Amino acid sequence: MKRRFYFILGVALLLPLTAASAFGLTLEDFRKDVYRPENLPGGQTGAVSAENKVINAINFLVNLILFASGSVAVLMLIWGGIRLVTSAGDSEQKEKATGVIKNAAFGLAIVILAYALVTNIINLIFRATT
């Protein structure tokens, strides 16, 4: 078990380095294109108004909640699929698994629609105030 953990950890650490060298990305490219103060949270230079700070905080919280709930819905879809495959013909287990899949798909659709609705409302409010 310990050996498998170290293998997975090694692959997780070395995969980005291997992919970066395969695509021809260097550390200097990363510093120049990605690691800029304006790309980092709180790293904006110049005056940032209180209104922009509030809008950024609300956007962050909305995105965090929606992405977390979407991730849970996808994990429930996977869990329902696993339960369906391992039901082994038991009709009661199969019905429970299909119920989990249906509810997770319905929840995922609600999350996607909520994300679209909230981002459109925020954009409308932001456009109306500028």
C-alpha positions as CSV (number, residue, x, y, z in Angstrom):
1,M,0.0,0.0,0.0
2,K,2.8,2.4,0.9
3,R,4.6,1.5,-2.3
4,R,1.5,2.3,-4.4
5,F,1.1,5.6,-2.6
6,Y,4.6,6.7,-3.4
7,F,4.2,5.6,-7.0
8,I,1.0,7.8,-7.3
9,L,2.7,10.7,-5.6
10,G,5.8,10.4,-7.8
11,V,3.6,10.3,-11.0
12,A,1.5,13.3,-9.7
13,L,4.7,15.3,-9.1
14,L,6.6,14.4,-12.3
15,L,3.7,14.5,-14.7
16,P,3.5,18.3,-14.9
17,L,7.2,18.5,-15.4
18,T,7.2,15.9,-18.2
19,A,4.2,17.5,-19.9
20,A,5.9,20.9,-19.7
21,S,9.0,19.7,-21.3
22,A,7.0,17.8,-24.0
23,F,5.2,21.0,-24.9
24,G,8.3,23.1,-24.9
25,L,7.4,25.2,-21.9
26,T,10.3,26.6,-19.8
27,L,10.4,28.1,-16.4
28,E,11.2,31.5,-18.0
29,D,8.0,31.2,-20.1
30,F,6.1,30.5,-16.9
31,R,7.5,33.5,-15.2
32,K,6.9,35.8,-18.1
33,D,3.4,34.6,-19.1
34,V,1.8,33.2,-16.0
35,Y,3.5,34.4,-12.8
36,R,2.7,38.1,-13.1
37,P,1.5,40.2,-10.1
38,E,-1.8,41.1,-11.9
39,N,-2.6,37.4,-12.3
40,L,-2.2,36.6,-8.6
41,P,-5.0,37.2,-6.0
42,G,-4.4,40.5,-4.3
43,G,-1.5,41.3,-6.6
44,Q,-3.2,44.0,-8.6
45,T,-1.1,47.1,-8.8
46,G,-2.7,50.6,-8.5
47,A,-5.8,51.6,-6.7
48,V,-8.6,49.0,-6.4
49,S,-11.9,50.4,-5.4
50,A,-14.0,49.0,-2.6
51,E,-16.8,48.2,-5.1
52,N,-14.4,46.0,-7.2
53,K,-13.3,44.2,-4.0
54,V,-16.9,43.4,-3.1
55,I,-17.7,42.3,-6.7
56,N,-14.6,40.1,-6.7
57,A,-15.5,38.6,-3.4
58,I,-19.1,37.8,-4.5
59,N,-17.9,36.3,-7.7
60,F,-15.4,34.2,-5.8
61,L,-18.0,32.9,-3.4
62,V,-20.6,32.2,-6.1
63,N,-18.0,30.3,-8.2
64,L,-16.8,28.4,-5.2
65,I,-20.3,27.3,-4.2
66,L,-21.4,26.4,-7.8
67,F,-18.2,24.5,-8.6
68,A,-18.2,22.6,-5.3
69,S,-21.9,21.6,-5.8
70,G,-21.2,20.6,-9.4
71,S,-18.3,18.5,-8.3
72,V,-20.5,16.7,-5.7
73,A,-23.1,16.1,-8.4
74,V,-20.5,14.5,-10.7
75,L,-19.2,12.4,-7.9
76,M,-22.7,11.2,-7.1
77,L,-23.1,10.3,-10.8
78,I,-20.0,8.2,-10.6
79,W,-21.1,6.6,-7.3
80,G,-24.5,5.7,-8.7
81,G,-22.8,4.2,-11.8
82,I,-20.6,2.1,-9.5
83,R,-23.6,0.9,-7.5
84,L,-25.5,0.1,-10.6
85,V,-22.6,-2.0,-12.0
86,T,-22.1,-3.8,-8.7
87,S,-25.8,-4.5,-8.1
88,A,-25.3,-7.9,-9.6
89,G,-28.9,-8.3,-10.8
90,D,-30.5,-7.4,-7.4
91,S,-33.5,-5.4,-8.4
92,E,-33.7,-3.4,-5.1
93,Q,-30.0,-2.3,-5.4
94,K,-30.5,-1.5,-9.1
95,E,-33.5,0.8,-8.3
96,K,-31.5,2.6,-5.6
97,A,-28.6,3.1,-8.0
98,T,-30.8,4.4,-10.8
99,G,-32.5,6.8,-8.3
100,V,-29.0,8.1,-7.3
101,I,-28.1,8.6,-11.0
102,K,-31.4,10.4,-11.7
103,N,-31.1,12.7,-8.7
104,A,-27.5,13.5,-9.4
105,A,-28.2,14.3,-13.1
106,F,-31.1,16.5,-12.0
107,G,-28.9,18.2,-9.5
108,L,-26.1,18.7,-12.1
109,A,-28.6,20.3,-14.4
110,I,-29.8,22.6,-11.7
111,V,-26.2,23.6,-10.9
112,I,-25.5,24.4,-14.5
113,L,-28.6,26.4,-14.9
114,A,-28.0,28.2,-11.6
115,Y,-24.4,29.1,-12.8
116,A,-25.7,30.5,-16.0
117,L,-28.5,32.4,-14.3
118,V,-26.2,33.9,-11.6
119,T,-23.4,34.9,-14.0
120,N,-26.0,36.6,-16.3
121,I,-27.6,38.5,-13.4
122,I,-24.2,39.6,-12.1
123,N,-23.2,40.8,-15.6
124,L,-26.5,42.7,-16.0
125,I,-26.0,44.4,-12.6
126,F,-22.4,45.2,-13.4
127,R,-23.4,46.6,-16.8
128,A,-26.2,48.7,-15.3
129,T,-23.9,50.3,-12.7
130,T,-21.1,51.3,-15.1
